Each structure stands twice: as structure tokens, then as C-alpha cells.
Amino acid sequence: MKDLKAKILKGSLPNHIAIIMDGNGRWAKSKGKPRVFGHKNGVTSVKEIIEGCAEIGVNYLTLYAFSTENWNRPKLEVKTLMALLVSSLKKELKTLQENNIKLNTIGTIHNLPERAQKELADVIEKTKNNNRLTLTLALSYGSREEIVNVIKKISKKVVNKQLGLEEINEKIINNHLYTFSLPDVDFMIRTSGEKRISNFLLWQIAYAELYFTNTLWPDFRKENLFNAIFEYQNRERRFGKTSEQIEKLNE
Ligand code: FPP
């Protein structure tokens, strides 16, 4: 593991990693336990991955913690997930402060239970000046909904003549996304063997490298993260250019 870390520290790191944390339910089922047991163990992975990112110098980490579709899950499961969020925020505030980590959220936060909203607002306020790693939790998040909101916000400005039609460009769209303060995603990871994006950051992953692993989220630990980053570093990102052009740029 030490060797692996030393190896990845030699290459260029993804500036922004986004993760679809999947497989908690299946992990629990394989152990004959209820689904919520998987979520509880998933929190340990969340902690390790945040720590791993901070340790090696990744600047932005965005986690898909709860999608707009997740509201359709059994009531007890939704309640447990929200309770886990609140208790984790309470427990981890000190660690976030000590490690200079800033908390941020994306999604329709006003749809979350009041306690969760309050706890999030508190941690966001207390960590707002931290600058080692920005941890963004996607909560009640759906990418299409985000894009619909952007269109509404921009249209309103055009109707009110605050913005001209010809002024609309990619930058303007970026500035109206929930992720307006974040750079594009460089590397997106999904655990548990599913090879889908599931309505996560559709605009923001335009040039991201995608990584799918069979490991279930509660088993995904620092070493798995470092292995994934090692693979990322060994891929060539061309942004539409030819290999020769990229080689020239790197000379
Ligand atoms: C997907 O597994 C996981 C989720 C929907 C929730 C992720 C939440 C946590 C890891 C805990 C709370 C988070 C924080 C930030 C404290 P799944 O239930 O879809 O698994 P399955 O596909 O095997 O059923």
C-alpha cells in the first residue's frame, strides 16, 4: 500500500473525483443482514475515502449519497439513511476541521428532513474557510432536474432582459449548475459492478474518465481508491485531440 501511494504521488492526480457509492444492500444481503446494515458499513468507507483523498492531495471529492429516485425506497430505509447522515455529520465535524476539509452539498436540500438541513447548514458554515479538500455530498440530487433548473433560471434572466440570448454559452450554464463552484469531474468511480451513470453529474462528466469496479461500496477502501487512481494515471486523456498532439503538449 505504501508503494502504491508513492507510485500515484509521482503522477498527476485527478483534481475532482466523483463516486457513485453502490452495493450497500447487496453487501448486507450476502451477510444475511438487513439493507441498513450495509449503509452503516458504507459510512466507514466514506470516511476512509475522504481521508485517502485528503492524504494524497485530491482537491475535490463528490459523493452520490442520495438520489431523487432514492425517495421511493422503503420508508424505514430512507429514515435510516437520513439518521446516518445527521449522526455522521455530528460525529465527523471535528475531523473535518482538523483536516481542513470544507463541506458542500448539491441537490434539492430543502426536500431533506429539517434536522438534516440544520445539521448540514451548521457543518457547511463551520467549515466554510477550509481549503485542503472540498467534500460535496449529492443529496436528493438528480442531474436532469439540475439541468431543468438551469434552463429555468437562465430563461428567466433572458425574459427579464438581464441576459441576451446570444450570451448563453457553456460558462453561463456552468455558473447556474449546483456545481457552479466546482471544477469539471476528472474521474468518476462506480462500485458494485453496475455500469451506469444513473443521472449523476451528466454535464460535469463530459470529459471524465469512468471507472467501474465489482467491489461493493462497504468493501471499497483506501487501497481500492489508490488502485483506481493508478489506473486513471495510466490512461491517456485526449479531450478530442490526437495522441501526437498530446505528446507535443507534454514535451
Ligand atoms: C447505494 O447502495 C447506496 C446508497 C443509496 C446510499 C449511500 C449512503 C451511505 C454510504 C451512507 C450515508 C452517507 C454519508 C455521506 C454519511 P444500494 O442501497 O443501492 O445497494 P444495492 O444496489 O446493493 O441495493
Boltz pocket constraint, residues with backbone or C-beta under 6 A from the ligand:
constraints:
  - pocket:
      binder: B
      contacts: [[A, 21], [A, 22], [A, 23], [A, 24], [A, 25], [A, 26], [A, 27], [A, 38], [A, 39], [A, 40], [A, 42], [A, 43], [A, 46], [A, 63], [A, 64], [A, 65], [A, 66], [A, 70], [A, 81], [A, 84], [A, 85], [A, 88], [A, 137], [A, 192]]
      max_distance: 6.0
